[in-house]
Amino acid sequence: MTLDPNSVHECEKCTFVASTENITISREASSRINREPFLLGIFSMPGWSGHAPFYVFTCYCNFVSVDYPHGYTNYGLLYFKCQNPDCQQKLELCPDKNRTVYELIGGEIPPASRRQRIRNLKRAMAEVGLRQTKHPNVFVRKANRLDKKSFWKSFRDFLRKLKELNLR
């Protein structure tokens, strides 16, 4: 899928901006900038088909960044990217401290403890018959290798099981 850079997403919930540099930080937000993300608003950008909430936060390198929640890390956490070109760290969002971020985007709220998230991951893998190989990102069926079609079916089953376990 290619994004049309000239397309503009329009809705009542969001504001269109050309880039993150065009997002202004209010006086209230500037007084609350720290490691905890502060919601600036819901924005859309050129080529986007939807919108996202943007937050301001201070990275561990003390650089003030404006970003939106990105996909999930290996252990099921949303994260922000530092905008400092020399840093590029990921600020992971702890589910118990940043619950409102998860709720605003409508995402799954993972268990607070890392141990519980890993336990759920392993349990979901076992329930759909997957095991992890020596390489941390390679999964195979217990008995044999997977062809492309059966891999995606197993992966969908795995995600469904993981969602069920995280909701318990």
N, C-alpha and C positions, 0 to 999 in steps of 0.2 A: 504494500500500500504506500503510495506516495502522497505526501502532504502538499497541498496547494498553498504556497506562501502568501497568495493574495486573498485566500478565503478568510472570513472573519466570523467567529462564533458570536452570536448575539442572543442574550437572554436578560431577564430582569434581575437575576441574582448576581451577575458579575460585571466587572468593568474591563474594557479592552485597553491593553497597554502594548506598546511596540516592543518593549524589552523590560527586563527587571530593573534596569537603570531608571526607567520612567516611573517606577512606583515610589511615591513620596512617603516618607516616614513622619507620622504625626508627632506632635510634641509629647503626647501621652506615651506613644510607643517608644520614643527616644529616651524617655526617663525610665522605661522598664526593660531596656535591652540588657540581657545577661544570657547565661547558658540555657535558660528555659525559653523556648520559642514563644513569641508574642504574635498573635494574628493581626496582620495588616489589612486583610480583606480577601475577597474572592475575585480572581482576575483571569482573563483569557489573553492569549498571545497570538500573533500571526501564524496561520497554519494549524492551529489547534481546532479540534472538533468539539471541545468541551471547555471546562474551566477547572481551576484548582485554587485551593486556599494558599496564600503566600504568608510566610512568617518571617520575622526578623529575629536573629539570635547572634550571640557571640561565640565564635569557635574557640577551641583550646589554644589556638595561635593568637587570640585576642583580636581577630579580624571580624568586623560586623558584616554579616551576610544576610541576603534576602533570598529565600528559596521556598519551594513547595515540597511536600512529602513525596519521596520517591518510593519505588517498590520495596519489597521486603528483603532483608538480609538473609543469610543462611539460617539464622535462628528465628525467623519470623517477625522481625522488627522493622517498622518504617524508619526512614532516615532522611536527613538533610545533608546536602553537600556544601562544604565550605567554598566560598567564591574566590578565596585567595589563591592565585595561580601557583604560589610556592607551597601551599599546604594541601589542598584537595582532600582533607579528611572527611569522614562520614560521621555525623552526629546521630547516633541511634536514639530512637525515641522509646523510653521506658514506658510500658503499658500502664503502670500504676500512676506515674507522675504526669504523663501526657495523654490521658484517656480522652480528653476533648478532641485532640487531633485525630485519633482513630475514629471517633464518633462522627466528626464533621465530614470526613471523606467516605464514611459508610463502610469502612474496612473491618476485618476481623480484629478483635481485641485479643491478642495472644496472652497466655498465662504470664504472670509477672516474673516468675523465676526462670532462669535460663535452663536449670536442671529439668523443670517440668516441660519446657518446650522441646528439649532434646528427647525426653522420655516419650512425649506424644509423637514426635517424628519417627522414632524407632518402632513404636507400637503400630503406627499407621503403615509403615513399611512391611512389618511382619504380617499384618492382617491382609494385605493384598499380595503377599508372597514375594516381596522384593528383599534383596539383601545388598549391603554396601560392599564394594570391592575394596582392595587396598587403596585405590585412588579415591579420595573423598567425594568426588562428584560423579562417580560411575556406579550405577545400580543395575543389577541383573536379576532375572528370575532365579529362584533357588536351584532349579534343576538345569536350566539351559539359558542361552543367550536369547535376547528378544529381537524380533524383526521390528521394523519401524512402526507398523500398524499396531502390533500387540504392545509395544512400548508405550505408545500414547494412550491406549486403553488402560494399561496398568497405571500410568501416571495420573489419569483422570480419577481412577478408583482411589489411588493414594491420596490425592488432594481432597476427595470427598471424605475419606476416613479421617484425615488430619483435621478437617473442619469439624467433624463430629466430636473428635477428642478434645479439641480446644474449646468447644462450646459446653462441655460437661463441667 
